[in-house]
């Protein structure tokens, strides 16, 4: 029989992360596009991020037919978090600026590029990047590229930049607990052998 899971955070009930998930408001609206292959991953950080943010939505799929409508949210400027050569580094809002609808592809950069290829309205968005950021604490999953962050870390970094002095660090609490739990489960020794560079 499968272990009972929490219907909200989808962790086993014995390891429910909900008490650690904050309830944060943001000017920026987040739209996270998740490839179906990421849904069942034990470290589904996009889901944790959306649970902790009021102004955020998670969509799962490869081709998003209603994307043009999703991107045309009144009162927002849509842009895509995608660090290629065209991307402009995010900085804090000027007082008179409209807030961003920040579209974040979840998964590897390879999957993100595929999403762009399959969804022309996504590829047409102006692109933004996080600039130089601190290394990931997401030690369990090999970062495909130098400086790659987990989705939840990328979101916290972006919101911290845009909405300073408000901070979004609390969003990482369930993520940190999840990582600690994974490390404990695999054994510290194995972890150090496999993951420390
Ligand atoms: Zn839960």
py3Dmol code that shows the C-alpha trace and the ligand (Angstrom):
import py3Dmol

protein = """\
ATOM      1  CA  UNK A   1       0.000   0.000   0.000  1.00  0.00           C
ATOM      2  CA  UNK A   2       1.394   3.437  -0.854  1.00  0.00           C
ATOM      3  CA  UNK A   3       2.340   5.673   2.045  1.00  0.00           C
ATOM      4  CA  UNK A   4      -0.319   8.283   2.806  1.00  0.00           C
ATOM      5  CA  UNK A   5       0.710  11.673   1.447  1.00  0.00           C
ATOM      6  CA  UNK A   6      -0.300  15.222   2.288  1.00  0.00           C
ATOM      7  CA  UNK A   7      -2.714  16.448  -0.366  1.00  0.00           C
ATOM      8  CA  UNK A   8      -1.204  19.955  -0.238  1.00  0.00           C
ATOM      9  CA  UNK A   9       2.592  19.529  -0.281  1.00  0.00           C
ATOM     10  CA  UNK A  10       2.432  15.924  -1.553  1.00  0.00           C
ATOM     11  CA  UNK A  11       5.082  14.724   0.874  1.00  0.00           C
ATOM     12  CA  UNK A  12       4.490  11.619   3.026  1.00  0.00           C
ATOM     13  CA  UNK A  13       2.227  12.647   5.941  1.00  0.00           C
ATOM     14  CA  UNK A  14       5.021  11.833   8.378  1.00  0.00           C
ATOM     15  CA  UNK A  15       7.211  14.407   6.572  1.00  0.00           C
ATOM     16  CA  UNK A  16       4.585  17.022   5.708  1.00  0.00           C
ATOM     17  CA  UNK A  17       6.268  20.368   5.013  1.00  0.00           C
ATOM     18  CA  UNK A  18       3.135  22.515   5.278  1.00  0.00           C
ATOM     19  CA  UNK A  19       3.919  23.988   8.723  1.00  0.00           C
ATOM     20  CA  UNK A  20       7.109  25.445   7.185  1.00  0.00           C
ATOM     21  CA  UNK A  21       5.473  26.921   4.087  1.00  0.00           C
ATOM     22  CA  UNK A  22       4.946  30.691   4.417  1.00  0.00           C
ATOM     23  CA  UNK A  23       2.070  32.740   3.009  1.00  0.00           C
ATOM     24  CA  UNK A  24       3.765  35.636   1.205  1.00  0.00           C
ATOM     25  CA  UNK A  25       2.341  38.396  -0.905  1.00  0.00           C
ATOM     26  CA  UNK A  26       4.328  39.920  -3.771  1.00  0.00           C
ATOM     27  CA  UNK A  27       3.895  42.696  -6.300  1.00  0.00           C
ATOM     28  CA  UNK A  28       5.443  40.462  -8.917  1.00  0.00           C
ATOM     29  CA  UNK A  29       3.204  37.735 -10.287  1.00  0.00           C
ATOM     30  CA  UNK A  30       4.833  34.367 -10.935  1.00  0.00           C
ATOM     31  CA  UNK A  31       3.787  31.937 -13.643  1.00  0.00           C
ATOM     32  CA  UNK A  32       5.745  28.697 -13.437  1.00  0.00           C
ATOM     33  CA  UNK A  33       5.621  26.350 -16.402  1.00  0.00           C
ATOM     34  CA  UNK A  34       6.523  22.829 -15.424  1.00  0.00           C
ATOM     35  CA  UNK A  35       7.400  20.009 -17.781  1.00  0.00           C
ATOM     36  CA  UNK A  36       5.298  16.891 -16.968  1.00  0.00           C
ATOM     37  CA  UNK A  37       8.485  14.888 -16.257  1.00  0.00           C
ATOM     38  CA  UNK A  38       9.213  17.148 -13.240  1.00  0.00           C
ATOM     39  CA  UNK A  39       5.869  16.552 -11.496  1.00  0.00           C
ATOM     40  CA  UNK A  40       6.738  13.294  -9.719  1.00  0.00           C
ATOM     41  CA  UNK A  41      10.218  14.388  -8.708  1.00  0.00           C
ATOM     42  CA  UNK A  42      10.732  14.164  -4.950  1.00  0.00           C
ATOM     43  CA  UNK A  43      12.285  17.640  -4.966  1.00  0.00           C
ATOM     44  CA  UNK A  44       9.450  19.410  -6.752  1.00  0.00           C
ATOM     45  CA  UNK A  45      10.533  22.880  -5.668  1.00  0.00           C
ATOM     46  CA  UNK A  46       8.234  24.725  -8.098  1.00  0.00           C
ATOM     47  CA  UNK A  47       5.247  23.351  -6.209  1.00  0.00           C
ATOM     48  CA  UNK A  48       6.702  24.447  -2.864  1.00  0.00           C
ATOM     49  CA  UNK A  49       7.262  27.941  -4.243  1.00  0.00           C
ATOM     50  CA  UNK A  50       3.695  28.284  -5.496  1.00  0.00           C
ATOM     51  CA  UNK A  51       2.236  27.051  -2.199  1.00  0.00           C
ATOM     52  CA  UNK A  52       4.117  29.786  -0.344  1.00  0.00           C
ATOM     53  CA  UNK A  53       3.210  32.690  -2.655  1.00  0.00           C
ATOM     54  CA  UNK A  54      -0.249  34.198  -3.064  1.00  0.00           C
ATOM     55  CA  UNK A  55       0.461  35.776  -6.439  1.00  0.00           C
ATOM     56  CA  UNK A  56       1.767  32.678  -8.199  1.00  0.00           C
ATOM     57  CA  UNK A  57       0.433  29.988 -10.481  1.00  0.00           C
ATOM     58  CA  UNK A  58       1.851  26.640 -11.595  1.00  0.00           C
ATOM     59  CA  UNK A  59       0.949  25.088 -14.941  1.00  0.00           C
ATOM     60  CA  UNK A  60       2.062  21.652 -16.054  1.00  0.00           C
ATOM     61  CA  UNK A  61       2.462  20.733 -19.707  1.00  0.00           C
ATOM     62  CA  UNK A  62       4.514  20.999 -22.887  1.00  0.00           C
ATOM     63  CA  UNK A  63       2.232  23.003 -25.161  1.00  0.00           C
ATOM     64  CA  UNK A  64       0.190  25.684 -23.389  1.00  0.00           C
ATOM     65  CA  UNK A  65      -2.685  26.665 -25.692  1.00  0.00           C
ATOM     66  CA  UNK A  66      -3.991  29.401 -23.388  1.00  0.00           C
ATOM     67  CA  UNK A  67      -0.572  30.971 -22.870  1.00  0.00           C
ATOM     68  CA  UNK A  68      -1.338  34.197 -24.796  1.00  0.00           C
ATOM     69  CA  UNK A  69      -4.261  34.834 -22.395  1.00  0.00           C
ATOM     70  CA  UNK A  70      -2.168  33.906 -19.354  1.00  0.00           C
ATOM     71  CA  UNK A  71       0.527  36.366 -20.446  1.00  0.00           C
ATOM     72  CA  UNK A  72      -1.915  39.209 -21.084  1.00  0.00           C
ATOM     73  CA  UNK A  73      -2.663  39.789 -17.366  1.00  0.00           C
ATOM     74  CA  UNK A  74      -3.907  43.378 -17.042  1.00  0.00           C
ATOM     75  CA  UNK A  75      -1.581  45.562 -14.993  1.00  0.00           C
ATOM     76  CA  UNK A  76       1.524  43.420 -15.545  1.00  0.00           C
ATOM     77  CA  UNK A  77       4.481  43.322 -17.934  1.00  0.00           C
ATOM     78  CA  UNK A  78       5.236  39.717 -18.919  1.00  0.00           C
ATOM     79  CA  UNK A  79       8.841  38.575 -19.186  1.00  0.00           C
ATOM     80  CA  UNK A  80      10.664  35.263 -19.213  1.00  0.00           C
ATOM     81  CA  UNK A  81      13.374  34.225 -16.772  1.00  0.00           C
ATOM     82  CA  UNK A  82      15.838  32.747 -19.223  1.00  0.00           C
ATOM     83  CA  UNK A  83      19.521  33.654 -18.997  1.00  0.00           C
ATOM     84  CA  UNK A  84      20.686  33.790 -22.599  1.00  0.00           C
ATOM     85  CA  UNK A  85      22.661  36.514 -24.396  1.00  0.00           C
ATOM     86  CA  UNK A  86      19.579  38.684 -24.933  1.00  0.00           C
ATOM     87  CA  UNK A  87      18.542  38.623 -21.274  1.00  0.00           C
ATOM     88  CA  UNK A  88      18.578  41.819 -19.235  1.00  0.00           C
ATOM     89  CA  UNK A  89      19.599  41.513 -15.574  1.00  0.00           C
ATOM     90  CA  UNK A  90      16.736  42.084 -13.122  1.00  0.00           C
ATOM     91  CA  UNK A  91      16.906  45.087 -10.834  1.00  0.00           C
ATOM     92  CA  UNK A  92      14.600  46.678  -8.278  1.00  0.00           C
ATOM     93  CA  UNK A  93      11.364  48.281  -9.459  1.00  0.00           C
ATOM     94  CA  UNK A  94      11.340  51.996 -10.050  1.00  0.00           C
ATOM     95  CA  UNK A  95       8.408  53.583  -8.160  1.00  0.00           C
ATOM     96  CA  UNK A  96       6.309  54.186 -11.286  1.00  0.00           C
ATOM     97  CA  UNK A  97       6.894  50.834 -12.944  1.00  0.00           C
ATOM     98  CA  UNK A  98       4.223  48.242 -13.606  1.00  0.00           C
ATOM     99  CA  UNK A  99       4.966  44.964 -11.809  1.00  0.00           C
ATOM    100  CA  UNK A 100       6.310  42.010 -13.735  1.00  0.00           C
ATOM    101  CA  UNK A 101       4.521  38.842 -14.637  1.00  0.00           C
ATOM    102  CA  UNK A 102       7.623  36.699 -14.350  1.00  0.00           C
ATOM    103  CA  UNK A 103       7.388  33.454 -16.311  1.00  0.00           C
ATOM    104  CA  UNK A 104       9.711  30.780 -14.929  1.00  0.00           C
ATOM    105  CA  UNK A 105      10.335  27.518 -16.790  1.00  0.00           C
ATOM    106  CA  UNK A 106      10.849  24.664 -14.319  1.00  0.00           C
ATOM    107  CA  UNK A 107      13.292  21.869 -15.077  1.00  0.00           C
ATOM    108  CA  UNK A 108      16.597  21.687 -16.895  1.00  0.00           C
ATOM    109  CA  UNK A 109      17.639  24.334 -19.418  1.00  0.00           C
ATOM    110  CA  UNK A 110      17.266  21.715 -22.100  1.00  0.00           C
ATOM    111  CA  UNK A 111      13.592  21.309 -21.167  1.00  0.00           C
ATOM    112  CA  UNK A 112      13.182  25.083 -20.940  1.00  0.00           C
ATOM    113  CA  UNK A 113      14.541  25.492 -24.476  1.00  0.00           C
ATOM    114  CA  UNK A 114      12.086  22.859 -25.647  1.00  0.00           C
ATOM    115  CA  UNK A 115       9.221  24.778 -23.997  1.00  0.00           C
ATOM    116  CA  UNK A 116      10.310  27.895 -25.868  1.00  0.00           C
ATOM    117  CA  UNK A 117      10.426  25.974 -29.119  1.00  0.00           C
ATOM    118  CA  UNK A 118       6.913  24.560 -28.602  1.00  0.00           C
ATOM    119  CA  UNK A 119       5.333  27.821 -27.383  1.00  0.00           C
ATOM    120  CA  UNK A 120       6.052  30.766 -29.710  1.00  0.00           C
ATOM    121  CA  UNK A 121       4.337  33.268 -27.382  1.00  0.00           C
ATOM    122  CA  UNK A 122       6.849  32.256 -24.710  1.00  0.00           C
ATOM    123  CA  UNK A 123       9.803  32.631 -27.069  1.00  0.00           C
ATOM    124  CA  UNK A 124       8.555  36.115 -28.020  1.00  0.00           C
ATOM    125  CA  UNK A 125       8.740  37.473 -24.451  1.00  0.00           C
ATOM    126  CA  UNK A 126      11.501  39.822 -23.353  1.00  0.00           C
ATOM    127  CA  UNK A 127      14.083  37.837 -21.379  1.00  0.00           C
ATOM    128  CA  UNK A 128      15.516  38.574 -17.983  1.00  0.00           C
ATOM    129  CA  UNK A 129      18.295  36.977 -15.944  1.00  0.00           C
ATOM    130  CA  UNK A 130      19.358  36.986 -12.303  1.00  0.00           C
ATOM    131  CA  UNK A 131      22.861  38.221 -13.095  1.00  0.00           C
ATOM    132  CA  UNK A 132      25.632  36.843 -10.864  1.00  0.00           C
ATOM    133  CA  UNK A 133      24.108  34.878  -7.980  1.00  0.00           C
ATOM    134  CA  UNK A 134      25.324  32.870  -5.015  1.00  0.00           C
ATOM    135  CA  UNK A 135      25.828  29.152  -5.670  1.00  0.00           C
ATOM    136  CA  UNK A 136      22.888  26.826  -5.182  1.00  0.00           C
ATOM    137  CA  UNK A 137      22.233  25.096  -1.895  1.00  0.00           C
ATOM    138  CA  UNK A 138      20.472  22.519  -3.982  1.00  0.00           C
ATOM    139  CA  UNK A 139      23.251  20.016  -3.701  1.00  0.00           C
ATOM    140  CA  UNK A 140      21.317  16.864  -4.505  1.00  0.00           C
ATOM    141  CA  UNK A 141      20.580  17.389  -8.113  1.00  0.00           C
ATOM    142  CA  UNK A 142      23.415  17.985 -10.481  1.00  0.00           C
ATOM    143  CA  UNK A 143      23.245  21.523 -11.779  1.00  0.00           C
ATOM    144  CA  UNK A 144      23.330  21.259 -15.581  1.00  0.00           C
ATOM    145  CA  UNK A 145      25.163  24.524 -15.999  1.00  0.00           C
ATOM    146  CA  UNK A 146      27.459  26.626 -13.890  1.00  0.00           C
ATOM    147  CA  UNK A 147      25.468  28.824 -11.544  1.00  0.00           C
ATOM    148  CA  UNK A 148      22.214  26.938 -12.095  1.00  0.00           C
ATOM    149  CA  UNK A 149      19.750  27.261  -9.232  1.00  0.00           C
ATOM    150  CA  UNK A 150      16.743  25.197  -8.284  1.00  0.00           C
ATOM    151  CA  UNK A 151      13.467  26.785  -9.342  1.00  0.00           C
ATOM    152  CA  UNK A 152      12.562  27.913  -5.823  1.00  0.00           C
ATOM    153  CA  UNK A 153      16.005  29.481  -5.298  1.00  0.00           C
ATOM    154  CA  UNK A 154      15.737  31.307  -8.622  1.00  0.00           C
ATOM    155  CA  UNK A 155      12.323  32.654  -7.606  1.00  0.00           C
ATOM    156  CA  UNK A 156      13.527  33.852  -4.201  1.00  0.00           C
ATOM    157  CA  UNK A 157      16.555  35.521  -5.807  1.00  0.00           C
ATOM    158  CA  UNK A 158      14.367  37.259  -8.398  1.00  0.00           C
ATOM    159  CA  UNK A 159      11.795  38.472  -5.833  1.00  0.00           C
ATOM    160  CA  UNK A 160      14.527  39.688  -3.464  1.00  0.00           C
ATOM    161  CA  UNK A 161      16.012  41.738  -6.312  1.00  0.00           C
ATOM    162  CA  UNK A 162      12.717  43.143  -7.571  1.00  0.00           C
ATOM    163  CA  UNK A 163      11.010  43.891  -4.271  1.00  0.00           C
ATOM    164  CA  UNK A 164      13.849  44.954  -1.972  1.00  0.00           C
ATOM    165  CA  UNK A 165      13.772  45.720   0.913  1.00  0.00           C
ATOM    166  CA  UNK A 166      11.104  43.024   1.256  1.00  0.00           C
ATOM    167  CA  UNK A 167      12.787  39.610   1.523  1.00  0.00           C
ATOM    168  CA  UNK A 168      11.480  36.222   0.467  1.00  0.00           C
ATOM    169  CA  UNK A 169      13.988  34.000   2.278  1.00  0.00           C
ATOM    170  CA  UNK A 170      11.140  32.380   4.272  1.00  0.00           C
ATOM    171  CA  UNK A 171      10.097  30.623   1.083  1.00  0.00           C
ATOM    172  CA  UNK A 172      13.230  28.484   1.376  1.00  0.00           C
ATOM    173  CA  UNK A 173      12.337  27.018   4.798  1.00  0.00           C
ATOM    174  CA  UNK A 174      10.467  23.948   3.492  1.00  0.00           C
ATOM    175  CA  UNK A 175      13.108  23.552   0.786  1.00  0.00           C
ATOM    176  CA  UNK A 176      15.923  23.478   3.346  1.00  0.00           C
ATOM    177  CA  UNK A 177      13.996  20.921   5.422  1.00  0.00           C
ATOM    178  CA  UNK A 178      13.472  18.818   2.314  1.00  0.00           C
ATOM    179  CA  UNK A 179      17.183  18.882   1.484  1.00  0.00           C
ATOM    180  CA  UNK A 180      18.163  18.038   5.072  1.00  0.00           C
ATOM    181  CA  UNK A 181      15.680  15.145   5.024  1.00  0.00           C
ATOM    182  CA  UNK A 182      17.110  13.811   1.771  1.00  0.00           C
ATOM    183  CA  UNK A 183      20.642  14.015   3.096  1.00  0.00           C
ATOM    184  CA  UNK A 184      19.669  12.216   6.314  1.00  0.00           C
ATOM    185  CA  UNK A 185      17.883   9.508   4.326  1.00  0.00           C
ATOM    186  CA  UNK A 186      20.847   8.727   2.095  1.00  0.00           C
ATOM    187  CA  UNK A 187      23.382   8.902   4.901  1.00  0.00           C
ATOM    188  CA  UNK A 188      25.809  11.727   5.407  1.00  0.00           C
ATOM    189  CA  UNK A 189      28.757   9.588   4.309  1.00  0.00           C
ATOM    190  CA  UNK A 190      27.254   8.655   0.951  1.00  0.00           C
ATOM    191  CA  UNK A 191      26.198  12.229   0.451  1.00  0.00           C
ATOM    192  CA  UNK A 192      29.684  13.582   1.012  1.00  0.00           C
ATOM    193  CA  UNK A 193      31.204  10.963  -1.268  1.00  0.00           C
ATOM    194  CA  UNK A 194      28.772  11.622  -4.111  1.00  0.00           C
ATOM    195  CA  UNK A 195      28.045  15.298  -3.932  1.00  0.00           C
ATOM    196  CA  UNK A 196      30.968  17.204  -2.520  1.00  0.00           C
ATOM    197  CA  UNK A 197      33.284  18.498  -5.165  1.00  0.00           C
TER     198      UNK A 197
END
"""
ligand_1 = """\
1
ZN
Zn 1.804 19.037 3.676
"""
view = py3Dmol.view(width=600, height=400)
view.addModel(protein, "pdb")
view.setStyle({"model": 0}, {"cartoon": {"style": "trace"}})
view.addModel(ligand_1, "xyz")
view.setStyle({"model": 1}, {"stick": {}})
view.zoomTo()
view.show()
